[in-house]
Amino acid sequence: DELLLSMVEPDDHEPGRLCRAYVRASFVPWTPDDLDAVSPIVMAIVVDDERVATIVETFTIDLDARLRDDGLPDDVVELVVAAADGASMQPLWWAGTDQAHRQRLENRLIALTRLR
């Protein structure tokens, strides 16, 4: 939650600002060799523990509600969040990803959150 909130742009008061922050947070660069990457890797391993699963579920339900209450249509939120989630784990299965490609994808997802 701290990373997500740190990605909210202070001058952004338009609908979808939390969703844009979610995309930015999902694209923070990491590799499986980074110590900071331990968090998603460890979560993938320990999520089977009932106590951890309950914490994750509670956080996810709260985050989902906050994202859906951010002023964007539900289908836009679902698409952007699913794409950002997939991209955030990409270093685990495709280490040779071009950073320029990832930046273009991040920009496209953020563009989808801008109401026209």
DAQUI-V158271 format. One record per backbone hydrogen bond with DSSP energy under -0.5 kcal/mol. NH is the residue of the N-H (numbers start at 1). CO is the residue of the C=O. E is the energy in kcal/mol with one decimal. If there is no record, write none. Layout:
nh = [NH	NH]
co = [CO	CO]
e = [E	E]
This chain:
nh = [5	6	7	7	8	12	13	16	17	20	21	22	23	24	25	26	27	27	28	34	37	38	39	41	42	43	44	45	46	47	48	49	53	54	55	56	57	58	59	60	61	62	63	64	65	66	67	68	69	70	76	77	78	79	80	81	82	83	84	85	86	87	88	89	90	92	93	93	94	97	102	103	104	105	106	107	108	109	110	111	112	113	113	114	115]
co = [1	2	3	4	5	9	11	70	14	16	17	18	19	20	21	22	23	24	25	31	34	35	36	37	38	39	40	41	42	43	45	46	49	50	51	52	53	54	55	56	57	58	59	60	61	62	63	64	65	67	73	73	74	75	76	77	78	79	80	81	82	83	84	85	87	89	89	90	90	94	98	99	100	101	102	103	104	105	106	107	108	109	110	111	113]
e = [-2.7	-1.8	-0.8	-1.2	-1.0	-1.9	-0.8	-2.7	-1.2	-2.6	-1.9	-2.2	-2.1	-2.5	-2.8	-2.0	-1.1	-0.7	-1.0	-1.9	-0.8	-1.6	-0.9	-1.6	-3.8	-2.6	-1.9	-1.3	-3.0	-1.5	-0.6	-2.2	-3.0	-2.0	-1.8	-2.8	-2.6	-2.4	-2.5	-2.8	-2.6	-2.1	-2.9	-2.8	-2.1	-2.3	-2.7	-2.4	-1.3	-1.2	-0.7	-2.1	-2.8	-2.0	-2.7	-2.7	-2.1	-2.3	-2.6	-2.8	-2.2	-2.5	-2.2	-1.1	-0.8	-1.9	-0.6	-1.2	-2.2	-1.1	-2.1	-2.4	-2.2	-2.2	-2.6	-2.5	-2.4	-2.5	-2.4	-2.3	-1.7	-0.7	-1.2	-1.5	-0.7]
